[in-house]
Amino acid sequence: MYDDHYGLSGRPFALTPDPKFWFDTATHRKAMAYLGYGLSQGEGFIVITGDVGAGKTTLVGHLMATIDRERLHVIKLVSSQIEADDLLRMVASGLGVETAGLMKAQLLVAIERGLHSVARSGRRTLLIVDEAQALHTGALEELRMLSNFQAGGHALLQIFLLGQPEFRAALHGGARLEQLRQRVIAMHHLDPMGADEVEPYVLHRMALVGWNGRPKFTPDAFAALYRGSDGVPRRLNQLAGRVLLLGAIEQIDVIDGKTVEAVIADISGDMPTETTPARPVAAVPAPTPEPIMTPEPVAPVATRPANDPTTAASEPAPIAIAPDRFAAIEARLEEQDAALRRVLALLVDWVEGNEAAAARGGRAA
């Protein structure tokens, strides 16, 4: 809607990562330098971390758009708490290896052969794993083992790991990953952009969709955009997109700080911090252990549907029995059982006596 109103050829602040909108902030420029250094080394691990929305996926997209595919075979995985064996099968699939029916040892041999095949074609293999914080320790260990494959003293596989900040903490958090840490040749954390980078970032993205100066942004609008997003690219895109939408609805041609603040307040209203109950609810006391429900011994009755109006009147309701009465109830049940056995025994004796008397009477006749 706002793109039509302002005569733009597209949406400059879409939330889906698009390498075409790449903007060289200081932190992203440094990350690209580390990635370039890693590619020149041709071995080991490069680790890039960043908060949600920091631009990790856009970074990978920009890297993929700049590498030479004639010299580099790229396998890109997005992990989702996959197990080690599944990770190996995904790597094998990226090498064009058929994995059906292969045991782990056979799978490793097939992956090594696939890496050698790529190397013979004059290319190196680069494995990019996004969302690496979801990988289990066993899967990370398998990646380390894959990095050991060599040919002629050169590594057959290089690995880039991208993840959220907790991945960096996990990587340094245990002795089990020490060997992997020793293979990390570069590591960088993507910081939010600075306040002075917001204006060129916004205008860069607007220019890519044919912006001709309408709407106009005032200096305090950029300051408000920074305050409302903390410089996180995805949050900034969300806020700027909503600002343009409001501008289109309200027919605004000059976007100032007040306009941005109004949208920030509106977004805050979309995400309330607490829920107001629809009606007052009486205070409920702290929960106590629920008594065990044990029915009193009764004669069997026919089962009725739950919605039968006679059910409540004809079926005995279960009685709440406190735990300290179990012994008394068990003793009572034993007494009733013994009495029932005595009654049955007397009944059997009476029946047998009548049968015997009838038999004697018959013989006498």
Phi, psi and omega in degrees: 000307183292332179294321176293318183299320183263008177070034180267153181275353180187184179267117184283346186235037175297145183281339178288126181302134180222112183302338182295336180264016182307132178231130187277076171290167182300317183288324178287327176296320178293320179298318178295327177295319178295318179296319178296320177297317179299317179298323180292331179283326177072020180203173174073192183246141169245129183243124176238125178239163178181155178293168176302128179085009183283346178107022181294315181294321176297323177299314179296318179299320178294320178298315181297330181282345185252344183283162178267106182292344177284341182246351186221127173261120187252131172245121182245125179238144170245109186283151177216064181056044180278150178282167185300315182296321179294323178298316179299321180292325178292321176296316180299318179299323177295339178263003180077023182266132176282124188254354185300128175080000182275133171283170186301315181299318178294325180295318179296319178297318180295322178295317180298319178296321178297320177295319177296322180296319178296319181296323179293338178277001178089014180239157172258159180254129177243124177255121178250122180245111177268157183056046185293343179295343180275352182285138173286161180301321179298322179292321177296323177295323177296321177298320178298319179296322178295327181291349179280344182296130183224163173213120180062032180081005180244140179294139178273344186220134173241145190231130172252128178245126178239133182199177178281168187305329181295337177292320177299317179294318180295324181297328181259008189263357184206154182290339184296333182260016182299318182294325177292317180303323181292343180263359177281116183264346177200145180215138181213142176251129180282114177272161172297157178289155179282166181299327181283353181264349184295313181300308179296328178297311182295313182292327177299312181291323178295320181296328182290346178245025171084026179297133182243024180099358177239120004281162176267140178252131177273160180304321181289341175292318179293322177297320179291323177299322179292315181298322183282346183240348185058021178079007178280121188307313183293320178294324177294319178298316180299314182293315182295322178297319178292325178297315179295325178296316177297320179300321179291319181294318184268004179059048182263130178253348176234114180264119181243185182299323181295323178297315180295318180297325178297320179291321178301316178296322180294317178296320178299324177291335177288337185234073181297147182277339178217155183259129177271126182295149182294326177213158182301141179241129181296148179296136181253127180295163180302141183296141176243158181305129183286128180296149180280132184268117180234122181285143173293148178300126180221163176291147181301143177231157179290145179282134178245156175299155182297331184265010179290120183295343180272354186299310185298327184278330188259335182262133180293135178283144177298143182255134179286121181245123178288150183303328185285357178259002182301317184298316181296318180295317180297319179297319179297317178297320179297319178297316179297322179295317180295319179297320179297319178296322179295318179298317179296321179297316178297320180296318178297317179298319181296316180296315181296323179295318179296320180296321181293318179295321180296322180294320179294320179298323181292320178293325179295323178295000000 
